[in-house]
Each structure stands twice: as C-alpha cells, then as structure tokens.
Amino acid sequence: MKLILVEWIDACSGYGGWTPREELSHFSVTPNISMGILYEETDKEIKIVPNLNACNLSCPTAIPKVCIKRMRQLKL
C-alpha cells in the first residue's frame, strides 16, 4: 500500500448557459494537490482513495497521467 501526494492540473468550466466573452479571462486551469492511497495505476491514469476497508473504498479520484505535474510517495 502506497500513500502518495499528487500535484496535478484540472480543467475549469463555467456554470452552464451563456457566458459573456469578456468573462473568458476568468477561466483557467486549476492547480491541485491530492493525497491518498494509490489504489490503481495504468498507463493512462492513477486512482487514489482516502479510505478503504476489505469491502469498500471511499471517494475515489481518477487523475489522468497527462495532468500530473509531480507525484511522490510519502513515508508511513
């Protein structure tokens, strides 16, 4: 089991509906920091969870590898 810290970039979108063109400058990708247990890793993505037990896991997050800026394993 690996506890990891991931620095990654997420997309940004509006609230739905029409947006005035002048407000487009307010939209930008968002830097994020997530920490959790590395549950699964593929060539395209990682999946982390904050909690798990023998039967369940909570709040899984899938992060595309192309969005990851830095990932490091934390010492337990």
C-alpha positions as CSV (number, residue, x, y, z in Angstrom):
1,M,0.0,0.0,0.0
2,K,1.4,3.4,-1.0
3,L,0.4,6.8,0.4
4,I,1.1,9.4,-2.3
5,L,1.0,13.2,-2.8
6,V,0.0,14.3,-6.3
7,E,0.3,17.7,-7.8
8,W,-1.9,18.0,-10.9
9,I,-3.7,20.4,-13.2
10,D,-7.5,20.2,-13.5
11,A,-9.8,21.7,-16.2
12,C,-12.1,24.6,-15.5
13,S,-15.6,25.1,-16.9
14,G,-18.5,27.6,-16.5
15,Y,-21.7,27.2,-14.6
16,G,-23.7,26.3,-17.7
17,G,-25.6,28.5,-20.1
18,W,-24.2,31.5,-21.9
19,T,-21.0,33.4,-20.7
20,P,-20.1,36.8,-21.9
21,R,-16.9,36.8,-23.9
22,E,-15.4,39.4,-21.6
23,E,-15.5,36.9,-18.7
24,L,-13.5,34.2,-20.5
25,S,-10.3,35.6,-18.9
26,H,-11.7,34.4,-15.5
27,F,-11.5,30.8,-16.7
28,S,-8.2,29.0,-16.2
29,V,-6.9,25.5,-15.4
30,T,-6.6,24.9,-11.7
31,P,-3.6,23.5,-9.8
32,N,-4.5,20.8,-7.3
33,I,-2.8,18.8,-4.6
34,S,-4.3,15.5,-3.6
35,M,-3.1,12.9,-1.1
36,G,-4.3,9.4,-0.7
37,I,-3.7,5.7,-1.1
38,L,-2.7,4.7,-4.6
39,Y,-5.4,2.1,-5.4
40,E,-4.7,1.5,-9.1
41,E,-2.3,2.7,-11.8
42,T,-2.4,2.2,-15.5
43,D,-0.6,3.7,-18.5
44,K,-3.2,6.5,-18.7
45,E,-4.3,7.2,-15.1
46,I,-3.9,6.7,-11.4
47,K,-6.8,6.2,-8.9
48,I,-6.4,7.3,-5.3
49,V,-8.7,6.9,-2.3
50,P,-8.6,8.5,1.1
51,N,-10.1,5.4,2.9
52,L,-10.6,1.8,2.2
53,N,-11.5,-1.4,4.0
54,A,-11.8,-5.1,3.0
55,C,-15.1,-4.5,1.1
56,N,-15.3,-0.8,0.2
57,L,-13.4,2.4,-0.7
58,S,-14.5,6.0,-0.3
59,C,-14.4,9.0,-2.6
60,P,-12.2,7.5,-5.4
61,T,-10.4,10.1,-7.6
62,A,-9.1,9.2,-11.1
63,I,-6.4,11.5,-12.3
64,P,-5.1,11.4,-16.0
65,K,-1.4,11.0,-16.1
66,V,-1.1,13.8,-18.6
67,C,-2.4,16.1,-15.9
68,I,0.1,15.1,-13.2
69,K,2.9,17.6,-12.6
70,R,4.6,15.7,-9.7
71,M,3.8,12.6,-7.7
72,R,5.7,11.3,-4.7
73,Q,5.3,8.5,-2.2
74,L,5.0,9.5,1.4
75,K,6.6,7.6,4.3
76,L,4.2,5.9,6.6
